Amino acid sequence: MTQVMLLQSIYSIGVLVLEIPSGAIADYFGKRISLIIGSFIFGLGFILYGLGSTFLHFAIGELVAALGMSFISGADSAFTHEHLKEHDKEDQFNSV
């Protein structure tokens, strides 16, 4: 159980640390690109996790998944808001 909680801590700290740099990348290259990159990296993290057999493998999988989630986090709602704004449906943002 200690190793499971340690892996969850690695993931959470990874997302926390990587949130600001990935947000800057989303602002520079665009939120759509950030979502695409994040989804690819997040999926890669799960593949690595699935192929892992040691704690180190799982920790690497968690860090890669954290990197992917940091690209997705925030960019998803900002992308949705921009899309609704472009189509004059910005008032529907809170219901999404």
N, C-alpha and C positions, 0 to 999 in steps of 0.2 A: 504494500500500500504506500510505503514511503517513496518508492520509485515512481509510482503513478502520480502522486502529488508533486513530486519534483519535476516530472515531465510537464505537468499542467502549469507549474510555475515558470518553467523555461518558455513555454508558449506565451503566457501572459506577459512576462517581462519582455520577450521578443517583440510582441505587438506594440507594447508601450514605447519601447526604445525606437522602433522603426516607423512609428506613426508620423512623426514630423517630416523626416526626409522623404517618405513616400508621398506625403501630402504636397510637398514642394514639387515633386516630379509630376504629380497629377495636375498641379497648377501650370506647370511649364509646358508639358506635352499634351495635356488634355485629359479630361476625366474618362472618356471612352477608352483611350489607350491604357490608362491606369487600370480600368476594370478588366480589360483583356489580359494585360500582363499579370495582374493579381490572380485572376482565375487560373491562368496557366501555371503560375508558381504554386498556388494553393493545391492544385491537382497533383503537381509534381511532389509536393510534400506528402500527400497521402500515398502516392506510389512508393516513395522512399520508406514511409512508415510501414506499409504493407510488406515490403521486402526485408525489413529489418529483423535482426535476430538477437541483437545485443542492446544494452541500454544506450550506448553511444549512437547506434543507428537510429533508435527511436528519438533521441535528443536532436539529431540532425534533421530528422523528419519533422519534428515539432518546430524547429527554427525556420525551416523552409516554409512550412505552412503558416507560421507567424508572419513571415515576409509577405507571402501572398495575401493574407488577410489585411495586413497594413495597407497594401495597395488598394484593396476593395473598400475598406472601412472609410466612410466619409465621402468617397468618390461616388458611391452608389446613390446616396440621397441627393447629392449635389447634381449629379447627372439627371436624375428624375426631375428635380426642380427646374433645371434648365430646359429640359424637353417639354415639360408642361407649360413653361413660360413662353416658349417659341410657338406653341399652339393655342395661346390665350386660354389656358385651362389652369392657370397658376392657383386658383382658389381650390382646386381639387387636391393640392399637395398634401394637406393634412389627412385626407382620407385614404391615401395610398399606403 
